[in-house]
Amino acid sequence: MAGTKTTVSKNRKKQGGRERMSWARFGLHLAAMLLLGALLLMLTLWGIQLYTHHGREVTVPDVKGIPTASAMSKLADIGLRGEVDDSVYLPSIPAGVVYEQSIKAGNPVKEGRIIYLTINSGSAPKLIMPDIADNSSQREATAKLRALGFKLGPVEYIHGERDWVYEVKARGRNVAYGDHIASDVPIVLVVGNGTYAEDDIDLVEVAAPDSVDWYSEEEVTPAPKQETAP
């Protein structure tokens, strides 16, 4: 009996030792998992902060009115990016300078933000001449040209139907439908004044309906004179 009790006691001690070792291993594994999770969380937060520059802001400078290259350099010096996305044409300011910026000066933004710039072009944009020569009245032509952005010069009058546009000129030369003209070049409309030259008046006086045949003097043979009886 004594031997049996001793054996049972030893077995219980071994079982208790195994249980303590299992709990210790579980504790170690749990601690390792928690440590790894904390490390991953720290790396994730660091990456997000690095990507978004969280908490790091700069004030947008005023770059309007300075050359494009200088504006780009000024933005880059404080961690911002400049990008040209549009242009205008204003003859009153120098070509190549910044006319407008997407974010006004003085506003706080995060580092790395893109500031879109509108610059002043060095040349006027070219416009396509519409079909108005000998195809519209002065009023219609004027409305079309203004709607397209053309600059109108003084009207030139000639003999012809009143207010009818016979020609279109730019810098003294005739302009045809489809030609590309700079928007700052004045367009001159050649318009009829309602009077006609002498040749035109003679033509109007002899004009007749299309159903009547007319001949020149050379093509008409006079009829022979009939003699009257005495």
C-alpha positions as CSV (number, residue, x, y, z in Angstrom):
1,M,0.0,0.0,0.0
2,A,2.8,2.4,0.9
3,G,4.4,1.8,-2.5
4,T,1.1,2.5,-4.3
5,K,0.6,5.8,-2.5
6,T,4.1,6.9,-3.3
7,T,3.6,6.2,-7.0
8,V,0.3,8.1,-7.1
9,S,1.9,11.1,-5.3
10,K,4.7,11.1,-7.9
11,N,2.2,11.0,-10.8
12,R,0.3,13.9,-9.4
13,K,3.5,15.9,-9.0
14,K,4.4,15.2,-12.6
15,Q,0.9,16.2,-13.8
16,G,1.1,19.4,-11.8
17,G,4.4,20.2,-13.3
18,R,3.1,19.7,-16.8
19,E,0.2,22.0,-16.2
20,R,2.4,24.7,-14.8
21,M,4.6,24.4,-17.9
22,S,1.6,24.6,-20.3
23,W,0.4,27.8,-18.6
24,A,3.8,29.3,-18.7
25,R,4.1,28.5,-22.5
26,F,0.6,30.0,-23.0
27,G,1.6,33.1,-21.2
28,L,4.8,33.4,-23.2
29,H,2.8,32.9,-26.5
30,L,0.2,35.5,-25.4
31,A,2.9,38.0,-24.5
32,A,4.6,37.5,-27.8
33,M,1.4,38.0,-29.7
34,L,0.5,41.1,-27.8
35,L,4.0,42.5,-28.4
36,L,3.8,41.7,-32.1
37,G,0.4,43.3,-32.3
38,A,1.6,46.4,-30.6
39,L,4.6,46.6,-32.9
40,L,2.4,46.2,-36.0
41,L,0.1,49.0,-34.7
42,M,3.0,51.3,-34.1
43,L,4.4,50.7,-37.6
44,T,0.9,51.3,-39.1
45,L,0.5,54.6,-37.3
46,W,4.0,55.6,-38.3
47,G,3.3,54.8,-41.9
48,I,0.0,56.8,-41.9
49,Q,1.7,59.7,-40.3
50,L,4.5,59.6,-42.8
51,Y,2.1,59.4,-45.8
52,T,-0.3,62.1,-44.7
53,H,2.2,64.3,-42.9
54,H,-0.2,64.4,-40.0
55,G,0.2,67.5,-37.8
56,R,2.7,69.1,-40.2
57,E,1.2,72.1,-42.0
58,V,2.7,75.0,-43.9
59,T,1.2,78.4,-45.0
60,V,0.6,78.9,-48.7
61,P,2.8,81.8,-50.0
62,D,1.6,84.4,-52.5
63,V,3.1,83.5,-55.9
64,K,0.9,85.6,-58.1
65,G,2.6,88.1,-60.4
66,I,6.0,86.4,-60.3
67,P,7.6,84.2,-63.0
68,T,6.5,80.6,-63.1
69,A,10.0,79.2,-62.3
70,S,10.3,81.5,-59.3
71,A,6.8,80.4,-58.1
72,M,7.7,76.7,-58.4
73,S,10.9,77.2,-56.4
74,K,9.1,79.2,-53.7
75,L,6.6,76.5,-53.2
76,A,9.2,73.7,-53.2
77,D,11.2,75.5,-50.5
78,I,8.4,74.9,-48.0
79,G,7.4,71.4,-49.1
80,L,4.6,72.3,-51.6
81,R,4.3,71.3,-55.2
82,G,3.4,73.7,-58.0
83,E,1.7,72.6,-61.2
84,V,0.6,74.7,-64.2
85,D,-2.9,73.6,-65.3
86,D,-4.2,76.6,-67.3
87,S,-3.3,79.8,-69.0
88,V,-4.9,83.1,-70.0
89,Y,-3.8,86.0,-72.2
90,L,-3.7,89.4,-70.7
91,P,-1.6,92.0,-72.6
92,S,-1.5,94.2,-69.5
93,I,0.8,91.9,-67.5
94,P,4.1,90.2,-68.6
95,A,4.1,86.8,-70.3
96,G,5.0,83.8,-68.2
97,V,4.0,85.1,-64.8
98,V,1.5,83.5,-62.5
99,Y,-2.0,85.0,-62.9
100,E,-3.9,82.9,-60.3
101,Q,-3.2,80.1,-57.8
102,S,-5.7,77.4,-56.7
103,I,-5.3,78.0,-53.0
104,K,-5.1,81.6,-51.8
105,A,-2.1,82.8,-49.9
106,G,-2.2,82.5,-46.1
107,N,-4.2,79.3,-46.0
108,P,-2.6,76.4,-44.0
109,V,-2.2,73.1,-45.9
110,K,-0.3,69.9,-45.4
111,E,3.1,69.4,-46.8
112,G,3.2,67.9,-50.3
113,R,0.0,69.6,-51.3
114,I,-0.3,70.5,-55.0
115,I,-0.9,74.2,-55.8
116,Y,-2.3,74.6,-59.3
117,L,-1.2,77.7,-61.2
118,T,-2.7,79.7,-64.0
119,I,-0.1,81.6,-66.0
120,N,-0.3,84.4,-68.5
121,S,0.5,83.2,-72.0
122,G,2.8,85.1,-74.3
123,S,0.5,85.0,-77.3
124,A,-3.2,85.4,-77.9
125,P,-5.1,82.2,-78.7
126,K,-6.1,81.6,-82.3
127,L,-9.8,81.4,-83.2
128,I,-11.4,79.8,-86.3
129,M,-13.2,82.3,-88.6
130,P,-16.9,81.3,-89.1
131,D,-18.6,81.3,-92.5
132,I,-19.9,84.9,-92.6
133,A,-18.4,86.4,-95.8
134,D,-21.2,86.9,-98.3
135,N,-23.3,84.7,-96.1
136,S,-24.8,86.9,-93.4
137,S,-25.9,90.4,-92.5
138,Q,-23.7,92.8,-90.4
139,R,-25.8,92.1,-87.3
140,E,-25.5,88.3,-87.6
141,A,-21.8,88.5,-88.4
142,T,-21.1,90.8,-85.4
143,A,-23.0,88.5,-83.0
144,K,-21.1,85.4,-84.2
145,L,-17.7,87.0,-84.0
146,R,-18.3,88.4,-80.5
147,A,-19.6,85.1,-79.2
148,L,-16.4,83.4,-80.4
149,G,-14.2,86.0,-78.8
150,F,-13.0,87.9,-81.8
151,K,-12.0,91.6,-81.6
152,L,-13.9,93.8,-84.0
153,G,-12.4,96.8,-85.8
154,P,-14.1,99.6,-87.7
155,V,-16.5,98.6,-90.5
156,E,-15.6,99.2,-94.1
157,Y,-18.4,100.2,-96.4
158,I,-18.7,99.6,-100.1
159,H,-21.4,99.8,-102.8
160,G,-23.9,97.0,-102.4
161,E,-26.9,95.7,-100.5
162,R,-27.3,97.5,-97.2
163,D,-25.8,95.8,-94.2
164,W,-24.8,92.7,-96.2
165,V,-21.3,91.4,-95.4
166,Y,-19.3,91.0,-98.6
167,E,-15.8,90.4,-97.2
168,V,-13.9,89.9,-93.9
169,K,-10.4,91.3,-93.4
170,A,-7.7,91.1,-90.9
171,R,-4.6,93.3,-91.1
172,G,-5.6,94.4,-94.5
173,R,-6.0,90.9,-96.0
174,N,-9.1,89.0,-96.8
175,V,-9.9,86.2,-94.4
176,A,-11.7,83.0,-95.5
177,Y,-13.9,80.6,-93.7
178,G,-11.8,78.3,-91.5
179,D,-8.8,80.5,-91.2
180,H,-7.1,80.7,-87.8
181,I,-6.8,84.3,-86.5
182,A,-5.3,85.5,-83.3
183,S,-8.0,86.8,-80.9
184,D,-6.3,90.2,-80.5
185,V,-6.3,91.0,-84.2
186,P,-9.1,93.4,-85.1
187,I,-11.6,92.0,-87.6
188,V,-12.9,94.4,-90.3
189,L,-16.3,93.6,-91.9
190,V,-16.7,94.9,-95.5
191,V,-20.4,95.8,-95.6
192,G,-22.7,97.2,-98.3
193,N,-24.0,100.8,-97.8
194,G,-27.2,100.5,-99.8
195,T,-25.9,102.4,-102.8
196,Y,-24.8,101.0,-106.2
197,A,-22.1,102.0,-108.7
198,E,-23.2,103.2,-112.2
199,D,-22.5,99.8,-113.7
200,D,-24.7,98.2,-111.1
201,I,-27.5,100.7,-111.7
202,D,-27.5,100.0,-115.5
203,L,-27.6,96.3,-114.7
204,V,-30.6,96.7,-112.4
205,E,-32.5,98.8,-115.0
206,V,-32.2,96.1,-117.7
207,A,-32.9,93.2,-115.3
208,A,-35.9,91.1,-116.2
209,P,-37.6,87.9,-115.0
210,D,-35.8,84.6,-115.7
211,S,-38.7,83.6,-118.0
212,V,-37.8,86.3,-120.6
213,D,-34.8,85.8,-123.0
214,W,-32.6,88.8,-123.5
215,Y,-29.9,89.2,-126.1
216,S,-27.1,91.6,-126.8
217,E,-27.3,94.1,-129.7
218,E,-25.0,91.9,-131.8
219,E,-27.4,88.9,-131.4
220,V,-30.5,90.9,-132.4
221,T,-31.3,91.2,-136.1
222,P,-33.7,94.1,-136.9
223,A,-36.9,93.2,-138.7
224,P,-37.1,94.4,-142.3
225,K,-39.2,97.5,-142.9
226,Q,-42.5,97.0,-144.6
227,E,-43.2,99.3,-147.5
228,T,-46.6,101.0,-147.5
229,A,-48.6,101.2,-150.7
230,P,-48.9,104.6,-152.3
